Amino acid sequence: MEKRTKIFPVRWSEAEYGEIARLAASADMKTGRYVREAALKGIVRHIPAVNREQWRALAGLANNLNQLVRNVNIGRADTGSKALVEELRPILKEIREALIR
């Protein structure tokens, strides 16, 4: 990661600052990260607090699927496993997207 050396000072009203802090907390982010992502990406996805644990569990599952595909590609697992993984990917994506709605 490139070292961040530049500072961009911005003045906020109490109300604006409070709203940004609230949005950052609801996204489980520090305020600086939230503002950076909002400025550079234009959107910050908010994961409801009740869904964060499930989101993390699904991230682990996605990682396991990627490892399985890697093993298929290097010949350590049968090719039928790759077809199953490819079938599961869109389902996993749909579930993750449902958690952030």
C-alpha positions as CSV (number, residue, x, y, z in Angstrom):
1,M,0.0,0.0,0.0
2,E,1.2,3.4,-0.9
3,K,2.1,5.6,2.1
4,R,-0.3,8.4,2.7
5,T,1.5,11.7,3.1
6,K,-0.9,14.3,2.0
7,I,-3.5,16.0,4.2
8,F,-6.7,17.5,2.8
9,P,-8.2,19.7,5.5
10,V,-12.0,20.2,5.4
11,R,-14.2,22.2,7.7
12,W,-17.5,20.7,8.8
13,S,-20.4,22.1,10.8
14,E,-21.3,20.2,14.0
15,A,-24.3,18.7,12.2
16,E,-22.3,17.6,9.2
17,Y,-19.5,16.1,11.3
18,G,-22.1,14.3,13.4
19,E,-23.8,12.8,10.3
20,I,-20.5,11.7,8.8
21,A,-19.4,10.1,12.1
22,R,-22.8,8.3,12.4
23,L,-22.5,7.0,8.8
24,A,-19.0,5.9,9.4
25,A,-20.0,4.0,12.5
26,S,-22.9,2.4,10.8
27,A,-20.5,1.2,8.1
28,D,-18.1,-0.1,10.8
29,M,-15.4,2.3,9.6
30,K,-13.3,5.0,11.0
31,T,-14.3,8.5,9.9
32,G,-11.2,9.1,7.8
33,R,-11.6,5.8,5.9
34,Y,-15.3,6.5,5.3
35,V,-14.7,10.0,3.9
36,R,-11.9,8.7,1.7
37,E,-14.0,5.9,0.2
38,A,-17.0,8.2,-0.3
39,A,-14.8,10.8,-2.1
40,L,-12.8,8.3,-4.2
41,K,-15.4,5.6,-4.9
42,G,-18.6,7.7,-4.7
43,I,-20.4,5.2,-2.6
44,V,-19.8,3.4,0.7
45,R,-21.7,0.2,1.2
46,H,-23.3,0.0,4.6
47,I,-23.6,-3.4,6.1
48,P,-26.3,-3.5,8.8
49,A,-24.9,-4.4,12.2
50,V,-26.9,-7.6,12.4
51,N,-25.4,-8.8,9.1
52,R,-21.7,-8.1,9.7
53,E,-21.1,-11.5,11.3
54,Q,-22.7,-13.3,8.4
55,W,-20.8,-11.1,6.0
56,R,-17.5,-12.2,7.6
57,A,-18.6,-15.8,7.5
58,L,-19.4,-15.6,3.8
59,A,-16.0,-14.0,3.2
60,G,-14.4,-17.1,4.7
61,L,-16.6,-19.3,2.5
62,A,-15.6,-17.3,-0.6
63,N,-11.9,-17.7,0.3
64,N,-12.4,-21.5,0.6
65,L,-14.0,-21.6,-2.8
66,N,-11.1,-19.7,-4.3
67,Q,-8.7,-22.1,-2.7
68,L,-10.6,-25.0,-4.2
69,V,-10.5,-23.5,-7.7
70,R,-6.8,-22.9,-7.3
71,N,-6.3,-26.6,-6.3
72,V,-8.3,-27.7,-9.4
73,N,-6.3,-25.5,-11.6
74,I,-3.0,-27.0,-10.4
75,G,-4.3,-30.6,-10.5
76,R,-4.8,-31.2,-6.8
77,A,-8.6,-31.5,-7.0
78,D,-10.9,-33.1,-9.5
79,T,-12.5,-30.9,-12.3
80,G,-16.0,-31.6,-11.1
81,S,-15.2,-29.5,-8.0
82,K,-14.5,-26.5,-10.3
83,A,-17.9,-26.8,-11.9
84,L,-19.6,-26.9,-8.5
85,V,-17.6,-23.8,-7.4
86,E,-18.6,-21.9,-10.5
87,E,-22.2,-22.8,-9.8
88,L,-21.9,-21.6,-6.2
89,R,-20.2,-18.2,-7.0
90,P,-23.4,-16.3,-8.2
91,I,-25.4,-17.7,-5.3
92,L,-22.7,-16.5,-2.8
93,K,-22.7,-13.1,-4.5
94,E,-26.5,-12.9,-4.3
95,I,-26.4,-13.7,-0.6
96,R,-23.7,-11.1,0.2
97,E,-25.6,-8.4,-1.7
98,A,-28.8,-9.3,0.2
99,L,-26.9,-8.7,3.5
100,I,-26.2,-5.1,2.5
101,R,-29.6,-4.1,1.4
